[in-house]
Structure formats: structure tokens, C-alpha cells
Amino acid sequence: MGKTEEFYLKLKDSLEATTKFPTEYLYKFIVPATGNQVQEIEAIFKGSSAKFSTIKSKTGKYTSVSVRVQLTSSDKVILYYRKVEKVAGIISL
């Protein structure tokens, strides 16, 4: 289920108040380890300066994905969240 518009408005306000752009932003996600969600996330950030790191859970059921990317505005941060929320089974932290 996607985030609500209210969530994104609050996030934008928070980012505007606490972050000086351009900045390196850190996204953290958890996805099921059984699918190709990691590749889907990498495809969403293709063409950007994104650096990825992944860690499998102890049980092997999930993969933690961290994405560091240089962004120029709060709107860009939110744009990537909106794209990534379409990945099946993803949890944004």
C-alpha cells in the first residue's frame, strides 16, 4: 500500500526544515529475499549517482537495501520514494 499525500507533505516540510540541498540522501528499504526486488530498486536509481549496499537477514527471508544518492531537492527525495513504493513487498525505513 502506498503512502498518503499527507505523509509526503509532512516529509517535504521536514526535509525543507532540516536538510540543506544538494545533499547525499540515504534511503533504507527491506525487501523479500526471494524475488528480484533488489534489481528493481537498482533500476529505479539507474543513471543517478546511487551507491548500493545489501545485507541478508539472519533467516535469509529478507534483504536490507541501503541507497546513498546525491540529490538537489526535497522533491527529488520524494520522487524516488514514490517510484520505489511500487516495488512488491517493499518496506521503507
C-alpha positions in Angstrom: 0.0 0.0 0.0 1.4 3.4 -1.0 2.0 6.4 1.3 -0.6 9.1 1.6 -0.3 12.6 0.2 -0.3 13.8 3.8 2.8 11.7 4.5 4.6 13.2 1.6 3.6 16.8 2.5 5.0 16.2 6.1 8.1 14.6 4.7 8.7 17.6 2.4 8.2 20.1 5.2 10.6 18.1 7.4 13.2 17.8 4.7 13.0 21.6 3.9 13.4 22.4 7.6 16.3 20.0 8.4 18.3 19.4 5.1 20.5 21.7 3.1 20.4 20.7 -0.6 22.2 19.4 -2.5 23.0 16.6 -0.2 23.7 12.9 -0.1 20.5 11.2 1.0 20.3 7.7 2.5 17.3 5.5 1.7 16.8 2.3 3.6 14.5 -0.5 2.4 13.7 -4.1 3.3 12.5 -6.5 0.6 11.7 -10.2 0.5 14.9 -12.1 -0.5 13.0 -14.5 -2.8 12.2 -12.0 -5.7 14.1 -9.6 -7.9 13.2 -6.5 -5.8 16.8 -5.5 -5.3 17.3 -5.4 -9.1 14.0 -3.4 -9.4 15.4 -0.8 -6.8 18.7 -0.6 -8.7 16.8 0.0 -11.9 14.8 2.9 -10.4 18.1 4.7 -9.4 19.9 3.9 -12.7 21.5 6.9 -14.2 22.0 8.6 -10.8 25.0 8.7 -8.5 23.5 6.0 -6.3 25.6 3.6 -4.3 24.0 0.4 -3.1 24.7 -1.9 -0.2 22.7 -5.0 0.7 22.6 -7.3 3.8 20.6 -10.5 4.0 18.7 -11.1 7.2 19.8 -13.9 9.6 17.0 -16.1 8.5 17.6 -15.3 4.8 14.0 -14.3 4.2 14.7 -10.6 3.7 17.3 -8.3 2.3 18.1 -4.8 3.6 19.0 -2.4 0.9 20.7 1.0 1.5 20.9 3.5 -1.2 23.1 6.6 -1.0 22.4 9.2 -3.7 23.3 12.9 -4.3 20.0 14.9 -4.6 19.3 18.5 -5.2 15.9 19.0 -3.6 13.2 17.5 -1.3 11.1 16.9 -4.4 13.7 14.6 -5.8 13.8 12.7 -2.4 10.0 12.2 -2.6 10.1 11.3 -6.3 12.3 8.3 -5.6 10.1 7.2 -2.6 7.1 7.4 -5.0 8.8 5.2 -7.6 10.2 2.7 -5.1 6.8 2.2 -3.3 5.6 0.3 -6.4 8.1 -2.5 -5.7 6.3 -5.6 -4.4 6.7 -6.3 -0.7 9.0 -3.3 -0.1 9.2 -1.6 3.4 10.7 1.8 3.5 12.5 2.7 6.8 
